[in-house]
C-alpha cells in the first residue's frame, strides 16, 4: 500500500487472475494492518489505474507478528541472513493464516519458497525486480574468491574481508537453493534475467523468463497534444552501477 512501482506488478497480477476465471480468488498478504481493504483498493485505482476489481474476490490477510523481521533496519548485523530468516517466519504466518493454491511472490521473500514447497507443495511463481545476491558484490572484496585467500596476511582488514567472503558465499549458495524451489521465475528485464540465470543455475533455463513490468504507456499514447512540443528528456533512475547512466549522457 505504499504506491511504489513494484506494487503495480502485484495489482496487475491480481487483475489478470480475476479476469482469467470467475472462480479465481486473489489473496493478498499485507503488513499494513491499519489500512482498510477499501482504502487499499481505492489507492490502487488512483495510483495505478487498476479499475473495476471485483472486491468480493479479493481477500486481505493482515500479518501482525513477523513483518518487522524483513525490514533491513531491524538487523544491525548480518542483515541479509536476518531478513531471510524473517521471510521464513513471515511465510509461516502467511501459511497458517490462509493457504493458497498458487504462491506468487512479487516483493522478494525467498525464505518463504522453501517453506511453501515443504508444507504446501504448490506451484511457486517469483517476480524478481532485483536479485538480493549478485556475483558483482564479490568484486568489492579484497578476496573475491576462496583461491585469493592465499594472499591473506591477517590483521583486522584482511579478516573482515575474509569473513565477508565466507558470509556472502554462504548466502549465495542458500539463495541458489531457495530459488530451486521456484517453478516459474519472471525477471523484470534482461539485466535481471541474466543475473537470475547465473545465480539460480539449479533451475531449468526455460523456467526463468522476462516479463516486463506494466507501465501503462497506452494512456500516454491516447493523450492529445496541442501546440508545438520541444524534445526534452526527463530521466529518473536509481544510482547503481548497472544502470549505466553514462550511456544516457553520452547519447543525448
Protein Blocks (a to p, Z undefined) as FASTA:
>chain_A
ZZpaklmmmmmmmmmmmmmpmkbccddddfblmbcfklmmmmmmmmnopghiafklcccd
ddfklmmmmpmklpmghkllmmmmmmmmmmmmmmmmoccfbdcdfkopaklmmmmmmmno
pacddddfbdfbdfklmmmpmblbfklmmmpggjjklmmmmmmmmmmmmmmmmmmmmmmm
pmbdcdfbfklmmmmmmmmmmbcfklpccddddehlmmmmmpccedjddddddddddddf
klommlmmmmZZ
